[in-house]
Amino acid sequence: MSAISVIRLTGELEISRKDEISRALHLVGSEGGVLVDFFDVTYADSTTLAELLRFRREADGQGIPVAIVIGSRQFARLIQYAGLGDAFPVFDNRGAALTYLGAEAKA
Amino acid sequence: MVQRSTSTFVGVVLTLILVLGLLIGGGFYVRTLITQAFDDTAAIRAALGYSRQILVAQLDEETGVRGFAATGDRVFVGPYDTARARFPVLATKLQAELDAIGEHDAYAAAVDAAAINARWVQMVAQPILASHPDLQHAIVLELEGKALIDRFRADSDRINADVVHRQQVSQAAIRDAIDRINVLVGTAAVFIAAVGAVFLEMQRRNDVRIQRERLRAEHEQREAETLRAAYDAEKRIADSLQEAIAQRPLPTLPTLRFSATYVPATEETKVGGDWYDALELPNNRVLFAIGDVTGHGIEAAVTMNRARQALISSALLEGDPAAVLGRVNAEMYRQNAPLVTAVAGFADAGTYEFVYSTAGHPPPLLIEPGRRPRLLPCGSLPLGALGGSVYQLHRIQSVPGATLVLYTDGAVEHSRNVIEGEELLIEAAAGAAEQRVDDTASFIHKTIFDGRAVGDDVAILTISFAAETATGLRISADDAQSAFVGRLGRNGPARTSRVAPQNRRSTALPERRAS
């Protein structure tokens, strides 16, 4: 039985919250997939984006599907700058992300 | 701390005042007790004396009367008269003393004794002395007065017993008072010693704390100085690395114009890894690049230098920017370097074409005559993020007089709202075009920041095609809006062609709705 775990962070993600972000982005007990819920995130600095990429690499290494939900237009733009759309399936609502993860888990 | 020791001091002083007050009060109380006891003692002694003296006086009277009766000699009458004269005085004094010490029973006995004496004088002594000496008669009278004498003796004994008892009580009271003084003084001494000990201990702790704080402050200062020195050294190195970049001259060409600016963060804790390059190549071509290393300090500066060298050497080998970035990425990934974002491309002054690729970097901005400046497409991961990243190639057919603006994220992320930042940048670029400024880069920076403090390094590089006379002007096509539409990273404008194949980790990405 594999469950989908949700990692939720909000606000502006920057270097002063590095520890919190590193702790949040872990894979333990997430075999069914990880929903990175950044719906209420409005900004992320390069440190955070690097953390996200590290997380993506680790998940990829363990074959765990990851989806990211983004609600803020400005944060979506940053994600676009960073090319993270290449590394993550990006969604603008949680439902679509869960549907995607469910389908990935069955596949 | 000062406040604490002050309140301690006040507490100690108040305690001492309280103890002193108790001592003085207790002293007065004990003094009263003792004074009273001594006054009593004097009165008791006097009472004992008078009590003895009236007994002696009574005996003198009896002896005088008995002697006269036995011998008929008047010589015995002398002592009798003397005693007789003293007796009332002594009795009055005895009664006064007994009254003064409050011995009411003894007082009553003294009054009684005086009365008995008077009766004895009247009934026995005077009849004997008034008559001719007659022993027989005297013996009868004396026997008749025996009861009176006995009663007098009893009164005298009672007075004596009472007063002696009173004397003992009084002495006991003095002993008690002295004991109380001892207790009081002892308690006070213990109390004062305790308060003193507490005060001294507090003083000692205070001293220890002050000492410890002084040591810690000194330690912190030394540490801060060490850190400061290390930081200064690092900043000097990073600054000189950064300066080396700023000093690299931009090419001077008849067909292309350049402008550039690098403004380090106002906060001196941040020495960034921003750089830009413009390098002349054969056939009217120019390599341009701008980049930013994640993080700050020497490591960032060193990584920046590596990325930059790798980029230039790759550009000499590869003809297209996507391949250039692919090589640099492989190199940076291999070195496990901090992430680097960059834009690299070629400008062709013969065809007015810009070809570029981006790696996790904000999009280039294009200013064309008569049009509103627009942001070009961007995307793809930063350099060093994934080993096999492949970069999209964007080909922009532009026009004479067009200016390509490259910048680092500090130029658009200063407010944390990147959409707002982009609008400000576009406005600044439009202003530069309108005013036909020479130093476009500096103009844009000044317009955006307007003298405000800058939280991150900002580098700006612009490349302009020389303006052409009206003939042969190429009209650029649809606006390349990179809006938040469609799947991120794939919303390239119509005139952008991709040369590199897509490199998607997940091939089954769902479509994303526009929000």
Contacts between the chains, C-beta under 8 A, distances in Angstrom:
chain1	res1	chain2	res2	distance
A	12	B	416	6.0
A	42	B	416	7.1
A	42	B	417	7.4
A	43	B	413	7.7
A	43	B	416	4.5
A	43	B	417	7.5
A	43	B	418	7.6
A	45	B	413	7.8
A	46	B	292	7.6
A	46	B	294	4.4
A	46	B	295	7.9
A	46	B	339	6.8
A	46	B	341	7.3
A	46	B	382	8.0
A	46	B	409	7.3
A	47	B	294	6.6
A	47	B	295	7.5
A	49	B	339	7.8
A	49	B	360	7.5
A	49	B	382	7.7
A	50	B	294	5.6
A	50	B	338	7.7
A	50	B	339	5.0
A	50	B	382	7.8
A	50	B	385	7.8
A	53	B	339	7.3
A	53	B	381	7.0
A	53	B	382	7.5
A	53	B	385	4.8
A	53	B	386	7.6
A	57	B	386	7.1
A	60	B	505	6.7
A	71	B	515	7.2
A	73	B	419	5.9
A	73	B	484	5.3
A	73	B	515	6.8
A	74	B	417	5.1
A	74	B	418	4.8
A	74	B	419	4.6
A	74	B	420	7.5
A	76	B	484	5.2
A	76	B	488	6.6
A	76	B	515	7.7
A	77	B	418	5.0
A	77	B	419	6.0
A	77	B	422	7.5
A	77	B	484	6.5
A	78	B	413	7.8
A	78	B	418	5.5
A	79	B	488	6.0
A	80	B	378	6.8
A	80	B	379	6.4
A	80	B	482	7.2
A	80	B	484	7.7
A	80	B	488	4.7
A	80	B	489	6.0
A	81	B	341	7.7
A	81	B	360	6.6
A	81	B	361	6.5
A	81	B	362	5.0
A	81	B	363	7.2
A	81	B	378	5.9
A	81	B	379	8.0
A	81	B	409	7.5
A	81	B	418	7.6
A	82	B	341	7.4
A	82	B	360	4.6
A	82	B	381	7.1
A	82	B	382	6.5
A	83	B	358	7.6
A	83	B	359	7.0
A	83	B	360	5.2
A	83	B	378	7.8
A	83	B	379	4.8
A	83	B	380	4.0
A	83	B	381	4.3
A	83	B	382	7.1
A	83	B	489	6.0
A	84	B	381	7.2
A	84	B	488	7.6
A	85	B	379	6.6
A	85	B	487	6.4
A	85	B	488	3.2
A	85	B	489	3.5
A	85	B	490	7.2
A	86	B	379	6.7
A	86	B	380	6.1
A	86	B	381	5.7
A	86	B	389	7.7
A	86	B	489	5.5
A	86	B	503	7.1
A	86	B	504	6.3
A	86	B	505	7.3
A	87	B	381	6.0
A	87	B	385	7.5
A	87	B	386	7.1
A	87	B	505	6.2
A	89	B	506	5.9
A	89	B	509	4.8
A	89	B	510	6.3
A	90	B	487	7.6
A	90	B	488	5.3
A	90	B	512	5.9
A	91	B	510	7.1
A	91	B	512	5.9
A	92	B	512	5.9
A	92	B	513	5.7
A	92	B	514	7.8
A	92	B	515	4.5
A	93	B	513	7.5
A	96	B	510	6.4
A	96	B	512	7.7
A	96	B	513	7.5
A	99	B	510	7.7
A	100	B	510	5.1
A	103	B	508	7.9
A	104	B	508	7.7
A	107	B	508	7.9
